[in-house]
């Protein structure tokens, strides 16, 4: 995807915005829909989906750490209620022979907990949107552990602008949850790879943009288009 296509101005419903949302695969759309639902419910804005060998979404999960209820085969209200875990818990263990053809998409680099769960599940391919220099566990792929090696996990960070979307959502959540002073140590780490996204996240937090979007029930696709439009402005 070239820059001209990515930032082409089109109409999105009644919104004159950059129509990046329509260029996303169904797997990324579903992942960010889950991330937005997590944000809306006060949990970490992280979403994950699993697709089969035909690229059909067969499982969706979101972070539910701060939620009091969850659908069957998912977990909530505990520090293990991560998006990837909730997506993996819905897989039918009897179909485990098919797991090698599955791909897990997640809006944030899997942490060490989720990396371990992915390895144990047998899913062999992972794509994530935003790197996580604090809790990310993707580098465990280089471990000398023989079991990890035997899985031949294909795990990669996808296109940078996907990570920028995630970092705007996460920046707002971090500040809202921890306050500006305590959030600094997280934001300084995130800023290394996503400086414009962190600045935009801080700006939107001050302006209450995401909270306003929630109140007005703005679709996540519109929010994503606006994020990338403003990041392009900051980057120019």
C-alpha positions, 0 to 999 in steps of 0.5 A, a space after each residue: 500500500 503506497 502513501 498516496 493510496 493510504 491518505 487518499 481523501 474520500 467520503 466516509 458516510 457523512 464524514 469527510 475524512 481519510 478513508 483508511 478504514 475501508 482498506 483494512 482487512 476484516 481481521 484488522 477491522 475486527 481487532 480494532 472493533 474489539 479494542 474499541 469495545 475494551 476502551 468503552 468498558 474501561 479495560 485496556 484498549 486491546 483486541 484480538 481475533 483468530 482467522 482460519 486458513 481461509 482468512 475467516 474470523 473464527 474467534 474474537 477477544 478483547 481485554 476484560 481486566 476491568 470488566 465484571 462479566 464475560 461471555 462463555 469461554 472467556 475470562 474477566 475481572 483478573 490480570 490474566 483477562 487479556 485479549 489474546 487469551 480470550 480469543 484463544 480460550 474460544 478455540 475448540 481443542 478437538 480441532 487442534 490439528 487445524 491450529 497450524 493454519 490459524 493466524 492470530 491478529 492483535 492490536 498490541 504485541 503479545 505480552 509474555 503471558 500471551 506469548 506462552 499461551 500462543 505457543 501452548 495453543 499450537 497457533 503458528 502465525 501472529 501479526 500485531 499492530 503496536 510494539 510494546 517495549 515494556 511488556 512485549 514478549 515477541 523477542 521470546 521467539 529467539 529463546 533457546 528453549 527447545 519447545 518454543 523453537 519446535 513451534 516455528 512461530 511466525 510472529 511479526 509487527 505489521 504496518 506502522 500506521 496500525 501501531 499508531 492507531 493503537 498507541 493513540 487509544 492506549 495513550 488516552 487510556 494510560 493517562 485516564 487510568 494512571 494520571 499524567 505524572 504516573 503515565 510518563 514512564 509508559 509514554 516515554 517508552 511508547 514514544 520511541 517508536 510512535 512519537 506522533 501517535 503519543 503526542 496526538 494521544 495526549 492532545 486528544 486526552 486533553 480535548 476529551 476526543 475519545 470520550 466524546 466519540 463514545 458519548 456520540 457512538 462514533 464508529 471506530 472506523 471514523 475514529 481511525 480515519 481521524 487519527 491517521 489524518 491528524 498524524 499525517 498533519 503532525 508528521 508533515 
